[in-house]
Structure formats: C-alpha cells, structure tokens
Amino acid sequence: MTPRYRPVAVGGCLDRARVEHRGDGGFVLRSPEALAPYPRHMGERLAHWARTAPDRLFAARRGPDGAWRRLGYADMLTRARSLGQALLDRGLSVERPLVILSDNDLEHLSLMLGAMWAGIPCVSLSPAYSLVSTDFGRLRHIVAKATPGALYAADASYEPAIEAALSAAPGDTRIVLGEGRLAGRAAERFDELLDTAPGPALEAAHAQVGPDTIVKLMFTSGSTKAPKGVIVTQRMWCANQQMTLQTLPFLAQEPPVTLDWLPWNHTFGGNHNLGIVLYNGGSLYIDEGKPVPGRFEETLRNLREVAPTIFFNVPKGYDELVSALRADSALRDHFFSRLSLVECGGAGLSAKTLDAFNELAEAAIGARIRLAAGLGMTETAPTCTFAIPEDSRPGFIGCPMPGVDVKLVPAGDKREVRFRGPNVMPGYWREPELTHEAFDDEGYYRTGDAARPADLGDPSLGLMFDGRLAEDFKLSTGTFVSVGPLRARVIALGFPCVHDAVVTGLDRDEIGLLIVPRMGEARRLAELPDSAPAAEVLAHSIVRGFFQDLADRLWAEGTGSANRPARLLVLAEPPSIDGGEITDKGSINQRAVLSRRAALVELLHGAADGHPDVITPNR
C-alpha cells in the first residue's frame, strides 16, 4: 500500500533538471524554472512585514520567569534602527564589524538586524569557542581576522572568552554585555545601545545597503586549515531565500512557525532557518533546548506549547524526539497537528528513526510528513540542490534550485560537484589566495563533494551524494575507498550507539574504523549511571557485545576490501573542538581525527596479535 503524505504545496521545479553534457564526461544541471526577482537586501523584508503585519510575532524566547518574551515585526524594526545608529556612533563599519560571542537570543537577533540595517557585517561565533574551548585558539584567530569594532556577550560568564578575544582585537574594540558586569573592565549595556535615537547618519548608511553589501562573515573550518571567513552578501541571502520559496511555495500561503535551537553562527540555523522566517513573515520560537543530556527536556517543554509548521533538527535531535513522542501521545498529536515539512541538517536520518517518525505521524494525523533533503554549504548561503520526495531515499540530494548551475566534473572514478549562481560567495574574507583556489576557470565554486546521477542513464532525474573527495583514499592494493557511503552504513547499522565513524587504512591492506560512540546511549544499554566513566562503559560486556555484533555485520554485509572493515576501535576520549575534530554542530572532521589520533590508528592496524581495545569480526 502506497503511504499517504500530508498535502503540501511544493514547486514543480525540482521534478527534473535540464542537462548540458560536457565532452570530458561531466555535465551541467540547471532548473527549468527561472529564478524570480528578489529584494535588494533582507531589510526590505523586515520593513515589509513591519508595515503589513506589525503585531505578528517575529521572535520569542523564554525569560528568567519561564514566560515567553515576544517581539513583533514592528518592534524589531524599531530595535534594528536604534541599534544600527548606536553601532555607527561607535565607529563600526565593514572593516570594523560586530562580533557576537553568545548563543541565540533576542538581543543577539536584534543586534544582527541592527548591524544589517546599517550596512555593518555581523560575525556570530560558536558559543563553544567561548564556553567549551580551553585554549581559545580559534576564537583568537577569528577575532584577529575580523578586526571587530565591538564584541557582544550575553553576560559575564563570557569574561574569559572576552579577555582572550581582546588580546587579538584592535585596542579600541568596545564591549557590550546583555547583563552583568566584568571585573576590572568597562563594558556598555545592551539597553544603552537600544536607547539610541536613529538619525541622519543611519538613514544615509541604510540608503547605501544593496545586493553587494556584506551582511555576515561566517567562519568555517576546512579539513586542515584555520577557520576562514565566508563573505555572505545580501544578494546571496535574498537569492537563496527566493530559491527556497519557489521550491516550497506553501511558505507564502501561511506564515511559517518554527521552534529552533540551531546556532546562528552556522549556515543552516543562521541563513536557512532564520532566513525562511524573516523572508516569509514567519514566527521563530528560540529553543534553549538541545539534543544533549539534560537539555532536551526544554525542547519537549516548548513543543508542548508550540506546534511548528516546519521543523529543523540534526539526526540526534530526531532520535530523541522519536523516543519522547512514543512515550507521550498528547505531545505526539500536538507536534504533528500543523506540521508540513521537516528538514535534517548535518547528516541523514537513520532508517530506523525515519521509519519510527513516519509511524508516529500516521498514528497522529493519518499521514506522513515530507522530509526535505539537499546539498549546500556556508559558501552558498546555503542550499543549491533540493529534494522533497514523498518516498525519501538516503543520499538523494535532488535537482538544482532555480538560478543555480550545478556542474559535475570527473575526479578519478567520481565526479566533483561545483556550484555557480547568485547565492555563491564572492570569496573568503581577507584571503585572496584561498578565494582564487576556491573557483574554477568558469567561476564555479569547487565544493570538494562528490555526486552521481540517481539514475545513471538519466542525470535529469537528480543527484545522489557520493561523499567527500578529500576523505577518500586508496589501500595499498590500489583499491579506492569511498568513505561517505561506508560511514553512512556504519552509522545506520550502529544505531543508537554510534555517533560517527572515521575510516582508516590509507596505504594499508585493510580498512579499519575509529568509532565515535554515543556514550549516553551506551550507558543506557548497559544500565549504567550517567557518571560511569567512558572506559568502564566501553568495557562492559553488553556494550562490548554490541560493537562486536556491529563488526560482524559490517564484515558479513561487505563485498570487498574497500567496504569491509577488518577491525574497529571505539574512542573513549570524545572528539575535541580545540583539536578541530568536531564542529559546534557535532559533525566530525575526519582528517583532523586521523591526524590527532595517529597513535590510535597505528594501534588499530598494528594489532595483528590481538589488543584488548581492538574489535575484529568473526570471519
């Protein structure tokens, strides 16, 4: 029986692409639908909604008393104009942008929009660089590169990070706090900036804002290099939101409502999700919950009050959500009551989680909810290909969005995917050499990702993600190892105790795996307390048996040396953000892990005579 999906208006532009074949075996895909006109800058959308729906909720976040603090569109425009003038008064400019150290909150959002209104770039940094990092190395690097005119932090808990940032910032950099005081250092209060009256200087600055104005500098890390600043222009952000609207026309039929925790320093949360709300006059409930131990209960509390129309999360978030909805039918029914679309960032959902999610939707509303997929990155603001199939296929990234040219270029036995369009960055901030390297001679951005046609005989039907080219390698036999598909299989088979896997074996006879576990799930499996040390958890017979079964299944289901791991080692030490092994969104940097843990790789592949930490399959 064919599953039924909740009806939702989606664009026909993703059904099929136009194909231009190249003589080298590559090809270019384009949407058959032209990109419609879009605003000169996102301030036009803020002004539009402030005029046409002044009292509509734009953003809300719980205050200390637990009640929602709400800001409508007219209120936010008033705030943006006052803050824009205040930032100009303090000498901020394109060369001296605003750096924000804090997590998502109403002050953070207001400052971003105030800077945008005045034509001042905003640099939102991962709170992990301020509150989790112990050496502040990335924070210092980014601040030195950005040369801020002001730093904002929510409160005095950021004092160590502020001191580290100031050590790399120009000497006249100002400090703004949401609340609290710093010991021995003067700081202005957010409310002082908010009290500023807009004047002629703001009007003049705002009049100069246009498509080429830099709205954000978003710092992202490569595999082995220091963080680099992606220049995000108004054209990029507006064009990408118009592309999204043409693929999801239901956004114009009813203002979207979402509850979201995804960080604004990342392109998924800060450009895609926040952009969908602002561009389409929607409402954002800022979620202080996260899919980590002790934080997800806040998300569930919020979902008992907020029924989203569109929902975003990462795979771990959906894993936690499925467990909660199974246990609470009232929450389940409320969550699905208005939901039209879900998206997953960072990686694909496991088959088990997707099946469970579909079952819950059918129990609640008698239909499934479409799951969107695609390919994008910070450099493309972010989305370039999109798919909204009723029958979700793991790895399917769909067809080009209107206005994007997608070129596939032969690279060994794969094809690299490259993008060109108005949503693609002009370059990296103050990095001319990196900018030059990022583009080919036709102006396409080189992604480093691989893709292949979903139907080898008909590329017009869309693309499948085929891994990262930089992660792939060869065994000593010359056999090519495609890391992406293998990682996806390990994560799927290792549910729920595997967060990710790093594939080893460069220039060796066999491949191995360094497993990044979900330690909380492993503790639950072994019925151990949350305080149980990692070494004790991994040595437990039940947990050891789980990973032994995983090794046996991977070996049995493999077809050859390139996809049949001969040994695995479960990491007791979690990935390090200071070591560049993990991003703030939780994704794993394969090359950084391999470099930082070279001794473990040697142990893994040198354990021919057996090592207690190395698990080998029963062959």
Secondary structure, 3 states (H helix, E strand, C coil): CCCCECCCCCCHHHCCCEEEECCCCCEEEECCCCCCCCCCCCHHHHHHHHHHCCCCEEEEEECCCCCEEEEEHHHHHHHHHHHHHHHHHCCCCCCCCEEECCCCCHHHHHHHHHHHHHCCCEEECCHHHHHCCCCCHHHHHHHHHHCCCEEEECCHHHHHHHHHHHCCCCCCCEEEECCCCECCECCEEHHHHHCCCCCHHHHHHHHCCCCCCEEEEEEECCCCCCCEEEEEEHHHHHHHHHHHHHHCCHHHHCCCEEEECCCCCCHHHHHHHHHHHHHCCCEEEECCCCCCCCCHHHHHHHHCCCCCCEEEECHHHHHHHHHHHHHCHHHHHHHHCCCCEEEECCCCCCHHHHHHHHHHHHHHHCCECEEEEEEECHHHCCEEEEECCCCCCCCEEEEECCCCEEEEEEECCEEEEEEECCCCCCCECCCHHHHHHHECCCCCEEEEEEEEECCCCCHHHCEEEEEEHHHCEECCCCCEECHHHHHHHHHHHCCCCEEEEEEECCCCCCCEEEEEECHHHHHHHHCCCCCCCHHHHHHCHHHHHHHHHHHHHHHHHCCCCCCCCCEEEECCCCCCCCCCCECCCCCECHHHHHHHCHHHHHHHHHCCCCCCCEECCCC
